[in-house]
Structures are given as C-alpha cells and as structure tokens.
Amino acid sequence: MKRRTLIVAVASAFAGLAAWAPQAGAQAFPTKPIRVIVPYPAGGIVDLMARSVTDGLPAKLGQPVIVEAKPGASTAIGTEEVMRADPDGHVLLMGTLATTVTPLLTKVRWNAPADFVGVAHMGVVANIAVVSPTLGVKDMKGLIELAKAKPGQLNYMNPGNGSSPHVSTELLLQNTGTKMVSINYKGVPPSVPDLLSGAVHFGFYPYSTIVAQLKAGKAVGIAMAAPSRDKQLPDIPTMAEQGFADSQVNSWYAFLAPRKTPAAVLERLNKAINEVLADPATVARVEKIGGAVVAGWSVAQTDKMIADDSVRWAKFTKAAGIEAK
C-alpha cells in the first residue's frame, strides 16, 4: 500500500508540473529582446504599420522589441528567416497578404498555414489606384480603355509578387480582360520617382507612400480601393462607385510566429499586442498612415484568417492560370 501510495503521489506531482509548465513558460517569456522582421524596405507601409504597435510593446513585455527591415526576393529573405527561427516567440514576422499569396506565384520555401501561426491581427490599409500624370487618364474607365487600346504597352508597379498592389492589379486585369507589364521593385517607395516621371504608368499605392504626391498634384489618384472615400482625398471616388467593386484587394497586417511556437507564448504576445491596439494613440497613428486598426482578434481567429486567405488565393491563381515560377 505504501508503494502504491508513493506511485500515486509521484504521478500526481508530475501531472501538476505538466499543467504548470506552460503557465511558467508564459510568465518567463520573453527572456531576451524580441525581433520583428519586416520583409520590405524600411520606411514603407509594412514597416510603418509594424512600428505603430511595436513601439508600445516593451512596456507590456518587459523587453526591447526591435523591428528589422529585410527586403528582397519577393519577401523571401525576411520571411524565410522567421520560418527558420527557433519557435520560442522571440522572432516574429510582420505578415501581409503576400505571406499567403507569394508561395502561389513564386517558388519559395514556405507555406503560410504549415510554417506560420497567427499571433494577432492588427489592421488593414486601403490602396489607391494611381496613374502617372503623363498618361492623361482621369478615372478607372479611362485607364482600362487606354490599356485595351494599347495591349501590353502600359506597365504597372509591382512591389513584390503576392503583395496587395500586385494581386490587386492582376485581379483588375483579369476581370477587365486587359494586359499590362509588371515592373518589379523591392517595395513601394523606390517606384514613386518612376511613377512621377512616367516610367511607371499605373499602380495600387498604399496611402502613406503616395498621399503627399497626390495632394501636390504630382500624381493622379483615380480610385480608392476602400468602402468609402477618404476624408483627406474626398475627390477620389471608390472602385465601387466606378463599377469595379470586384477588382480590389485590401491588405491585412498581422503578427505571425513559427508554427511550433508554444500556445502560452502566443497568448502572451496576443494579449500585449491587443492592449497596444486598444490605445487611442495607436489608433490615431495607424489612421495617419491610411490604415484602420483591427483589435481584439484571438490567436485562433488570426490563424484561421491565414488559412482561409491561402485557400482563397489558391483558387484565384488557378482560375487566372498563374503558376509559381
């Protein structure tokens, strides 16, 4: 009996330790600075969106949170670094639409649902359909008519395969039966001078990267890819107002981690991020760069969005006859 009692006591103790271990891990995390990898150039919309949240995280987590811009290879350089990182919550990815779409368009080493887990959704940003002033186009109808009159002679800005500007343009071209040539860039900012000079004809530009040029009349905004017109750019009609409601994509921004990151660590990060997103100062900061905060999403909700998006765009690329190259 004594031996049996001892065995039961030891078993109970191990069970208690097993239940306590995840909680202890979460309480101990983080044990060193957290790195957030942005697979786009510094100063671009993805970088700005990341910093709008990461600047408030050290106070919540007790460790520095460092944003590192690592652009290149259609986001593969930065994304694959996070994929290979230890799944302990200390290296995160600023994920975007491209995280789910790029593997469908380019041969890369990651598959979003398999290699990453959602940590927290943080926001969306509407793109603006913009043309070079040298094109002489004033609205979406005029752009499509010109593109059909000159098939393959117009080009568009592509800041990375799978990015929302790239997917938005391809969706527009598919839905309207038009053709344009993709001009590839490492992010959006490097393309702006070429747009103004006329070397680039068209592109879907994130608000913060083009608003100054639009207000100065150096570029022409022909449509807002958003549910309503923008308060600062009220003269630019929406895509829907012009009959192109089915040809727009709004990019999401979310923090992702390597797939095997412990649940307790994910919950700690999710709680901290959502606390920062609930701060009115964060909301104002995101709105200033043309975004809208999405707060309160759980780990499970964010993870489901990644999976659903992967399925949605797999169907789109198949229907469009686009294959990874």
Rosetta blueprint (number, residue, H / E / L):
1 M L
2 K H
3 R H
4 R H
5 T H
6 L H
7 I H
8 V H
9 A H
10 V H
11 A H
12 S H
13 A H
14 F H
15 A H
16 G H
17 L H
18 A H
19 A H
20 W H
21 A H
22 P H
23 Q H
24 A H
25 G H
26 A H
27 Q H
28 A H
29 F L
30 P L
31 T L
32 K L
33 P L
34 I E
35 R E
36 V E
37 I E
38 V E
39 P L
40 Y L
41 P L
42 A L
43 G L
44 G L
45 I H
46 V H
47 D H
48 L H
49 M H
50 A H
51 R H
52 S H
53 V H
54 T H
55 D L
56 G L
57 L L
58 P H
59 A H
60 K H
61 L H
62 G L
63 Q L
64 P L
65 V E
66 I E
67 V E
68 E E
69 A E
70 K L
71 P L
72 G L
73 A L
74 S L
75 T L
76 A H
77 I H
78 G H
79 T H
80 E H
81 E H
82 V H
83 M H
84 R H
85 A L
86 D L
87 P L
88 D L
89 G L
90 H L
91 V E
92 L E
93 L E
94 M E
95 G E
96 T E
97 L H
98 A H
99 T H
100 T H
101 V H
102 T H
103 P H
104 L H
105 L H
106 T L
107 K L
108 V L
109 R L
110 W L
111 N L
112 A H
113 P H
114 A H
115 D H
116 F E
117 V E
118 G E
119 V E
120 A E
121 H E
122 M E
123 G E
124 V E
125 V E
126 A L
127 N E
128 I E
129 A E
130 V E
131 V E
132 S L
133 P H
134 T H
135 L H
136 G L
137 V L
138 K L
139 D L
140 M H
141 K H
142 G H
143 L H
144 I H
145 E H
146 L H
147 A H
148 K H
149 A H
150 K L
151 P L
152 G L
153 Q L
154 L L
155 N E
156 Y E
157 M E
158 N E
159 P L
160 G L
161 N L
162 G L
163 S L
164 S H
165 P H
166 H H
167 V H
168 S H
169 T H
170 E H
171 L H
172 L H
173 L H
174 Q H
175 N H
176 T H
177 G L
178 T L
179 K L
180 M L
181 V E
182 S E
183 I E
184 N E
185 Y L
186 K L
187 G L
188 V L
189 P H
190 P H
191 S H
192 V H
193 P H
194 D H
195 L H
196 L H
197 S H
198 G L
199 A L
200 V L
201 H L
202 F E
203 G E
204 F E
205 Y E
206 P E
207 Y H
208 S H
209 T H
210 I H
211 V H
212 A H
213 Q H
214 L H
215 K H
216 A L
217 G L
218 K L
219 A L
220 V E
221 G E
222 I E
223 A E
224 M E
225 A E
226 A L
227 P L
228 S L
229 R L
230 D L
231 K L
232 Q L
233 L L
234 P L
235 D L
236 I L
237 P L
238 T E
239 M L
240 A H
241 E H
242 Q H
243 G L
244 F L
245 A L
246 D L
247 S L
248 Q L
249 V L
250 N L
251 S E
252 W E
253 Y E
254 A E
255 F E
256 L E
257 A E
258 P E
259 R L
260 K L
261 T L
262 P L
263 A H
264 A H
265 V H
266 L H
267 E H
268 R H
269 L H
270 N H
271 K H
272 A H
273 I H
274 N H
275 E H
276 V H
277 L H
278 A L
279 D L
280 P H
281 A H
282 T H
283 V H
284 A H
285 R H
286 V H
287 E H
288 K H
289 I L
290 G L
291 G E
292 A E
293 V E
294 V L
295 A L
296 G L
297 W L
298 S L
299 V H
300 A H
301 Q H
302 T H
303 D H
304 K H
305 M H
306 I H
307 A H
308 D H
309 D H
310 S H
311 V H
312 R H
313 W H
314 A H
315 K H
316 F H
317 T H
318 K H
319 A H
320 A H
321 G L
322 I L
323 E L
324 A L
325 K L
